[in-house]
Amino acid sequence: MFETEPATTAMLLTAAGLLLVLSVLFSRPSERIGIPVVLVFLLIGLFVGSRLPEHFVDFDLAFRLGTVGLVLILFDGGLNTQFRQVRRYLAPASILATLAVVGTAVLVATAAWLVGLGWMEALLLGAIVSSTDAAAVFSSLRGSNVQLRRRVGATLELESGLNDPMAVILTLTLTAQLMTGTPFALGAFVLDVALQLVIGLVVGLGIGWLGTQLLRRVRVPAAGLYPALTLALALLAFGVPTIFMGSGFLAVYVAALVLGNQRLPYRAGILRVHDAMAWLAQISMFLVLGLLAVPEMLMQAGWRGLLLALVLAFIARPLMVLLCLLPFGYRRSESGFIAWVGLRGAVPILLATYPVLAGVNGSYELFHLVFFVVVVNALIPGATIRWAVALFKVEQAEQQRPPPVLEINAIEALPVQIMSFRIDPAAMVSGIQAGSLPLPEGADILLLVRQKQVLPVREDTVLKPDDHIHVMVRPEDKRRIELLFGLREED
Amino acid sequence: MQLTDILSSDRIAVDIAVSSKKSLLEKAAELLAQSAGSASAREIFESLCQRERLGSTGLGHGVAIPHGRVASQTEVIGAIIRLRRSIEFDAPDHVAVDLFFALAVPEQCTDAHLRLLADIAEQFGDSGRRDELRQAGSAQEVLKLIAEQPVRP
């Protein structure tokens, strides 16, 4: 009906804009009730899709969009992961991301086979739903002022960054097998998987390192060009290894991990842009995936979908996690919690579009089964997560860092660091005059924000509870400053 | 105020065993409560916990300075604990902690108290001093080491 441009594009953009606005507006209520916010996007997509005069079936677009989306999400995840804090958990997370992924896939596949799917289709289904989404975990916890014990949070975070590549490799390989009809050879399969992971890892490290050098050396005329550069690096990190038969998703995560842990110019700005990109990717992915699903077919997936979802949540995931974490000395409550919160996110639904594209028999039904499994496995752990935190006692003793009221960003890497604190009555500096603080050399209070007023700090300024202060400090004196001032704000 | 003014050998526990951060803080509160002018162990324990909630008082290199502002505390009191086996203390460098200097400070704390805290951090920040404290054979020896202030630059 709108055959002339720009009308078609205008319609499209208006629709996309409206959907985005709707999604953003609904994010807060969902946070309050503890439903993962991404599920709301999915439901909006599903609802709007079922109201369209013609059903949306562009799996091509969905796959491409989903791939870009996952690249952006993984890149953002890598940038925000503090490697020093998580490296101790690299071994358990890697085992979870490989062995547990395969084990979960096989267990779910067995259940799927028992309810009547062919072996290959069953394995494909298992592979598709095998990876977790930590962003969903953390977004479910946000707002409740709960912080997970470091070991638990770091393991979940690393696991989910590392297990997507594995699930992708499994799904693509199995789809290729199904299409070419070659018999399944375990040896060749394992070799292939290992090769993809190694190439992904190496290229990821390489791009991360080169990217760091590039960002440090290059002088660009506008600060906004730095995030444009990191975005380009994200695309390269996916594209290059994928061309050479490596795992692009692993490379993206690894490259971002390297970049995120270096001193970068305009770091805060870069992080902010990628955060926004990741959100946009989350919303678009889930909206489009919701649009693709047909409610009637979801009804058909019915009891089988529900059964498989429950097998994943109550048998496959817990069993594999508990087994895989056994050698790492996790407390039973910790591995129990990790086993319980195997939230599924966008990746399985993205992966489910792949067999449809490849033209695998019965893949459309498979897509809806996966849809069902994902929704249930986002809903059950998502809605119970706060309860699970209390039950397994995995809350960290420390308070969550409050957000800062004022951000001071360095455009270039500087030898001093600026830390911000919120003064708490339990901190030693509360009630003390700024002039008599025993600050290390080179450290000073820069300014103070008190009830939305920015004040200069004089010798006789008394620090009061709920003041926000910014302190400049040499990196080696950070610990002492933290000892005196107490509660740090988010970076 | 000197560090030795707030210590006494009966508040220095050498080579004891505790299993967790919580039991360490309980033990510290118990030692601090022994002094005249101190609040109850319960109250001190709670104030120590409150401070830990803001962020670990671990300094890295296996040392920590748990401290708290205690409502019914009339004077500042310190205690030293050295563990036989170090414990997880959420320290910034993720190293388990075995050396603790605990402080109970009056609610109305002054810059003198703050300077004490900074002094302790200074002493504990010195790797030679840490080694000496780890090797000291008894509470008296620890006290002696603290008494001989390190040379200030």
Interface residues (C-beta under 8 A of the other chain):
Chain A: R84 Q85 R88 R150 Q396 A397 E398 Q399 D424 P425 A426 A427 M428 V429 S430 G431 I432 Q433 S436 L437 P438 K478 R479 R480 E482 L483 L484 G486 L487 R488
Chain B: K21 S47 C49 Q50 R51 E52 R53 L54 G55 S56 T57 L59 G60 I65 H67 G68 R69 D90 P92 H94 V105 Q108 C109 T110 D111 H113 L114 R115 L117 A118 A121 G125
